[in-house]
Amino acid sequence: MKIEDINFPVYRCYKNKKTYFKILNPHEFEEIQLIGSFKKIRTIKAEQFPEMVFIRDLVLNFSEMALEISEKDYEAILQE
């Protein structure tokens, strides 16, 4: 499968459930980091090659580092 074939947004979280991702397109994603009781939310625009590879891996090759989650799961973390 190619990244061009993906219907965005795509949702992922690291296996430790401390970082959640909403991948908006091949060049941009939102990230929620849970640090203790603190929540850090940011939007990242991939401008350099390593950032683009990271997004591609989160979308296509995520099984080693992340879990697939639903929009509902992501929104629940966002609203907490």
KOLVO-896278 format. One record per residue (C-alpha): residue in three letters; x, y, z. Coordinates in steps of 0.001 Angstrom, whole numbers, plus 500000, padded with zeros to 6 digits. Layout:
<nodes>
ALAXYZ
...
</nodes>
This chain:
<nodes>
MET500000500000500000
LYS501148503519499253
ILE500641506573501428
GLU498745508172498546
ASP496079505433498935
ILE495345506295502585
ASN492169508095503618
PHE493253510696506172
PRO493033511387509071
VAL494641508275510586
TYR494910507698514344
ARG497715505973516258
CYS499162505788519756
TYR502454504491521071
LYS502151501102522737
ASN502809502676526160
LYS499700504874525598
LYS501562508064526524
THR501564509661523046
TYR498638509844520620
PHE498672510905516983
LYS496152512229514495
ILE497869512105511120
LEU496135514730509009
ASN498001514159505731
PRO501450512918504586
HIS503022516170505813
GLU501192517099509018
PHE500039515525512279
GLU498726516435515709
GLU500342514909518784
ILE499078514575522342
GLN501758513738524923
LEU500689512629528388
ILE503346513545530959
GLY502068512660534414
SER498900514715534862
PHE500063517213532210
LYS498893517049528578
LYS500944518635525785
ILE499230519119522414
ARG501024520284519304
THR500739520257515521
ILE503805519288513510
LYS504321520091509847
ALA506918517833508250
GLU509437519989506463
GLN512492517757506658
PHE512928514251505324
PRO513151512499508744
GLU509788514008509751
MET508219512772506512
VAL509623509284507096
PHE508228509342510641
ILE504739510113509322
ARG505035507410506665
ASP506070504904509342
LEU503163505880511595
VAL500752505349508715
LEU502176502280506981
ASN504761500557509226
PHE503442501217512699
SER503049497706514153
GLU506435497703515935
MET505958501064517654
ALA502274501968517746
LEU498686500803517861
GLU495860501751515552
ILE493130503656517395
SER489809505183516426
GLU488848508818516114
LYS486656508292519190
ASP489680507081521213
TYR491732510092520147
GLU488951512559520918
ALA488435511004524357
ILE492100511598525228
LEU491873515133523846
GLN488820515924526013
GLU490189514463529280
</nodes>
